[in-house]
């Protein structure tokens, strides 16, 4: 299995603001982040809405397109110079087929992604702006100071002004 992974993994470095995936294309790769920061976002009424951030030791892809092998509406963009390990869908599927450990690993990754997305949806539906910010602050400390405020605000489902108020009220405690 180790030899196969060495064979199929390709390490690449991209500059900040590089698009790993664009809308209306099929996302054919998944990425493990060695160093850097990536976001997934979409456009709604010409406004960027950030869906996800990923940093060191996390996986990122345009999940719907990658798994369904169809075009989607998402952008994957580096926010910093980023070193990634790239694996294609075909190579990953072959590893899942050939190595039971890899299939289990893939199932664990999908479960983690599903839980994170579920938590985000529940948070947007039921939590206050302050609670959403505090949750991000607690769970994503390595990203908090690196993410531009406008992107963070859109990810948390609030305006940049609301984010500023929430942050200033949090700083007083």
Kinemage of the C-alpha trace (Angstrom):
@kinemage 1
@onewidth
@group {chain A} dominant
@subgroup {mainchain}
@vectorlist {calphas} color= white
{ca unk a 1} P 0.000 0.000 0.000
{ca unk a 2} L 2.834 2.394 0.849
{ca unk a 3} L 4.367 1.913 -2.599
{ca unk a 4} L 1.014 2.571 -4.270
{ca unk a 5} L 0.483 5.772 -2.286
{ca unk a 6} L 3.963 6.973 -3.179
{ca unk a 7} L 3.146 6.261 -6.821
{ca unk a 8} L -0.200 8.088 -6.955
{ca unk a 9} L 0.520 11.092 -4.732
{ca unk a 10} L 1.865 14.184 -6.442
{ca unk a 11} L 3.226 17.039 -4.341
{ca unk a 12} L 2.594 20.454 -5.866
{ca unk a 13} L 3.038 24.041 -4.679
{ca unk a 14} L 0.687 26.821 -5.764
{ca unk a 15} L 0.821 30.576 -5.204
{ca unk a 16} L -1.820 32.474 -3.253
{ca unk a 17} L -5.091 33.061 -5.132
{ca unk a 18} L -4.573 30.049 -7.418
{ca unk a 19} L -7.714 28.173 -8.508
{ca unk a 20} L -7.512 24.411 -7.999
{ca unk a 21} L -11.054 24.050 -9.323
{ca unk a 22} L -13.543 26.347 -11.036
{ca unk a 23} L -17.314 26.143 -11.567
{ca unk a 24} L -18.796 24.190 -14.460
{ca unk a 25} L -15.896 21.763 -14.443
{ca unk a 26} L -15.520 18.298 -12.961
{ca unk a 27} L -13.218 18.225 -9.948
{ca unk a 28} L -10.954 15.271 -10.620
{ca unk a 29} L -8.615 15.559 -7.629
{ca unk a 30} L -8.594 15.637 -3.877
{ca unk a 31} L -5.853 17.429 -1.976
{ca unk a 32} L -4.094 16.977 1.332
{ca unk a 33} L -2.640 20.243 2.586
{ca unk a 34} L 0.961 20.030 3.773
{ca unk a 35} L 1.283 23.799 4.147
{ca unk a 36} L -1.055 26.660 3.378
{ca unk a 37} L -4.727 27.570 3.328
{ca unk a 38} L -7.499 26.827 0.820
{ca unk a 39} L -11.135 27.838 0.672
{ca unk a 40} L -14.197 26.518 -1.121
{ca unk a 41} L -16.683 29.170 -2.214
{ca unk a 42} L -19.509 29.868 -4.627
{ca unk a 43} L -21.098 32.958 -6.112
{ca unk a 44} L -24.633 33.982 -5.190
{ca unk a 45} L -25.974 37.196 -6.701
{ca unk a 46} L -22.378 38.054 -7.643
{ca unk a 47} L -21.292 37.771 -4.000
{ca unk a 48} L -18.690 35.244 -2.820
{ca unk a 49} L -20.013 32.864 -0.156
{ca unk a 50} L -17.300 30.837 1.556
{ca unk a 51} L -18.397 27.289 2.285
{ca unk a 52} L -15.237 25.835 3.796
{ca unk a 53} L -11.647 26.552 4.804
{ca unk a 54} L -8.913 23.931 5.058
{ca unk a 55} L -5.351 24.265 6.315
{ca unk a 56} L -2.413 22.079 7.257
{ca unk a 57} L -3.129 18.360 7.701
{ca unk a 58} L -6.628 18.593 6.241
{ca unk a 59} L -8.165 17.316 3.013
{ca unk a 60} L -9.989 19.544 0.533
{ca unk a 61} L -11.871 18.996 -2.696
{ca unk a 62} L -15.057 20.119 -4.361
{ca unk a 63} L -16.754 17.138 -2.773
{ca unk a 64} L -19.977 16.967 -4.783
{ca unk a 65} L -18.234 17.232 -8.143
{ca unk a 66} L -15.433 14.892 -7.072
{ca unk a 67} L -17.735 12.120 -5.866
{ca unk a 68} L -20.463 12.473 -8.504
{ca unk a 69} L -18.102 13.153 -11.416
{ca unk a 70} L -20.213 16.094 -12.561
{ca unk a 71} L -19.631 19.858 -12.835
{ca unk a 72} L -20.627 22.008 -9.881
{ca unk a 73} L -20.786 25.670 -8.830
{ca unk a 74} L -17.765 25.793 -6.524
{ca unk a 75} L -14.334 27.387 -6.630
{ca unk a 76} L -11.329 25.951 -4.770
{ca unk a 77} L -8.804 28.730 -4.221
{ca unk a 78} L -5.542 28.951 -2.320
{ca unk a 79} L -5.396 31.876 0.097
{ca unk a 80} L -1.655 31.542 0.741
{ca unk a 81} L 1.211 29.825 -1.008
{ca unk a 82} L 0.110 26.235 -0.533
{ca unk a 83} L 1.858 22.876 -0.773
{ca unk a 84} L -0.582 20.069 -1.549
{ca unk a 85} L -0.533 16.349 -2.103
{ca unk a 86} L -2.804 15.684 -5.085
{ca unk a 87} L -4.589 12.375 -5.697
{ca unk a 88} L -6.893 11.786 -8.640
{ca unk a 89} L -10.343 10.266 -8.266
{ca unk a 90} L -9.389 7.254 -10.391
{ca unk a 91} L -6.236 6.531 -8.397
{ca unk a 92} L -8.086 6.908 -5.107
{ca unk a 93} L -10.908 4.591 -6.208
{ca unk a 94} L -8.365 1.976 -7.303
{ca unk a 95} L -6.688 2.207 -3.883
{ca unk a 96} L -10.051 1.772 -2.178
{ca unk a 97} L -10.698 -1.312 -4.299
{ca unk a 98} L -7.255 -2.828 -3.725
{ca unk a 99} L -6.648 -1.971 -0.066
{ca unk a 100} L -9.287 -2.438 2.603
{ca unk a 101} L -7.410 -0.034 4.909
{ca unk a 102} L -7.740 2.706 2.308
{ca unk a 103} L -11.460 2.092 1.936
{ca unk a 104} L -11.861 2.440 5.714
{ca unk a 105} L -9.780 5.632 5.644
{ca unk a 106} L -12.009 7.037 2.892
{ca unk a 107} L -15.132 6.200 4.875
{ca unk a 108} L -13.689 7.967 7.924
{ca unk a 109} L -12.879 11.067 5.857
{ca unk a 110} L -16.377 11.229 4.393
{ca unk a 111} L -17.886 10.801 7.874
{ca unk a 112} L -15.725 13.642 9.208
{ca unk a 113} L -16.749 15.878 6.303
{ca unk a 114} L -20.446 15.032 6.800
{ca unk a 115} L -20.260 15.858 10.518
{ca unk a 116} L -18.465 19.158 9.856
{ca unk a 117} L -21.016 20.197 7.240
{ca unk a 118} L -23.904 19.143 9.483
{ca unk a 119} L -22.468 21.189 12.359
{ca unk a 120} L -22.122 24.202 10.071
{ca unk a 121} L -25.715 23.931 8.809
{ca unk a 122} L -27.092 23.500 12.328
{ca unk a 123} L -25.010 26.445 13.527
{ca unk a 124} L -26.272 28.691 10.715
{ca unk a 125} L -29.870 27.683 11.441
{ca unk a 126} L -29.917 27.834 15.225
{ca unk a 127} L -26.922 29.694 16.697
{ca unk a 128} L -26.390 33.399 17.219
{ca unk a 129} L -23.692 35.243 15.286
{ca unk a 130} L -21.588 35.333 18.455
{ca unk a 131} L -21.946 31.569 19.008
{ca unk a 132} L -21.002 30.853 15.381
{ca unk a 133} L -17.870 33.005 15.706
{ca unk a 134} L -16.914 31.429 19.038
{ca unk a 135} L -17.295 27.928 17.581
{ca unk a 136} L -15.039 28.841 14.648
{ca unk a 137} L -12.582 30.434 17.068
{ca unk a 138} L -12.468 27.259 19.186
{ca unk a 139} L -12.304 24.741 16.349
{ca unk a 140} L -10.192 26.631 13.808
{ca unk a 141} L -7.573 28.595 15.748
{ca unk a 142} L -4.954 27.832 13.092
{ca unk a 143} L -7.140 29.536 10.467
{ca unk a 144} L -8.657 32.444 12.398
{ca unk a 145} L -5.864 35.004 11.982
{ca unk a 146} L -5.085 33.869 8.421
{ca unk a 147} L -8.571 34.201 6.904
{ca unk a 148} L -9.627 37.623 5.562
{ca unk a 149} L -12.546 39.013 7.583
{ca unk a 150} L -14.921 39.304 4.616
{ca unk a 151} L -14.440 35.624 3.780
{ca unk a 152} L -14.869 34.642 7.415
{ca unk a 153} L -18.063 36.698 7.688
{ca unk a 154} L -19.575 35.006 4.625
{ca unk a 155} L -18.589 31.580 5.975
{ca unk a 156} L -20.285 32.371 9.285
{ca unk a 157} L -23.421 33.713 7.590
{ca unk a 158} L -23.119 37.320 8.721
{ca unk a 159} L -22.083 40.699 7.397
{ca unk a 160} L -18.580 41.981 7.944
{ca unk a 161} L -20.023 44.690 10.211
{ca unk a 162} L -21.719 42.085 12.407
{ca unk a 163} L -18.487 40.103 12.550
{ca unk a 164} L -16.619 43.218 13.687
{ca unk a 165} L -19.164 43.808 16.461
{ca unk a 166} L -19.015 40.157 17.563
{ca unk a 167} L -15.234 40.189 17.608
{ca unk a 168} L -15.050 43.438 19.607
{ca unk a 169} L -17.538 42.082 22.168
{ca unk a 170} L -15.517 38.855 22.439
{ca unk a 171} L -12.306 40.821 23.042
{ca unk a 172} L -13.778 42.486 26.120
{ca unk a 173} L -14.074 39.219 28.085
